[in-house]
Amino acid sequence: MITFLEKAVIGMAFLRLLSGSVELFAAFLMIRFNDIEKALVINSSLALIGPIILIITTAIGLLGMADRIQFGKIIWVFLGVGFILYGLKSS
């Protein structure tokens, strides 16, 4: 039996693999430089990548479900993601 994966699932998984690879690469860079200032710069750059990946992955998932979910619920999901990002950045 052959199982076909949905394009949205493949896209979401690829973005998460890419994000994880960037995180691992950043950790190796921190160890390589062995300098607290450079490690903070690297860590700060990761703070930009995380929310971008979250938004894009959520958008891909919602677009993949667009034919099965009501428009109002899509708005609620985007509002939820927005509140998560607002809560993380407003501290």
N, C-alpha and C positions, 0 to 999 in steps of 0.2 A: 504494500500500500504506500502510495506516494503522498506526502503531506506538503501542501503549498503554503508558504508563509505570505501573509499580507504585506504589501509594500510599505504600509504605515508602520508595521511592527519592525520590519527590517530597518527602516529609516530611524526609528526611535532607538533601536538597539545599537545601530552604528554610531549615533550621536553619543550615547552613553559610553560606548567603548572608546570613542575619541576623547571624551571628557576624562575618563579614567586614565588613558594614556598620557594626557597632558598633566594630570595630577602626579602620576608617577615620575614623569620627566622633570617636573618642578621639584619633587623631593630629591631626585638625584642631583639637580643643579644646586640645591641648598647644601647638600653634603659636599659637593665638589668645591663650591666657593668657600665654605666654612667661615662665613662672615655674617654676623647678625643683621647688618644693614642690608646686605644683598638678599638675605633670606626674607626679610620683611618686604622688600620690593617684589620679590617673586610671589610671596604669599598675597600681596595686595593685587597683583595682576590676576591671580586665581579668583579673587573675589569678584572680578568682572566677568569671568568666563562662566562661573556657576549659574548665575541667574539667567544668562543668555541661553545656555543649554536647556535650562528648565523651561523657559518660555517657548523655545523652538520645539522641544520634544512634546510639550503639551499641545502646541498648535498642530503638529503632525498627527498626534493621536486624535484630536478633535476633528481634523479634516478627514481622517480615515473613518470616523464615526458619523460624519455629517448627515449621511442619509438615514441613520438610525436614531438620531437624537434631535429633540426639538431645539429650535433656535434660542428660546429663553433659557434652556439649561446650559447651552454653550456659553451664553453671557454670564451665567452664575459661576461656571468653572473659571472663566477668565477673571471675573471679579475676585474669586477665591485666590487665584495665583497672584493677582495684584495685591491683595491684602497680606499674603505671605511675604512678598517682597517688601512691602511697606513696613511690616512689622520687623523684618530683619534689618532694614536700613535706618529705621527711626530711633534706634537706641543710642 
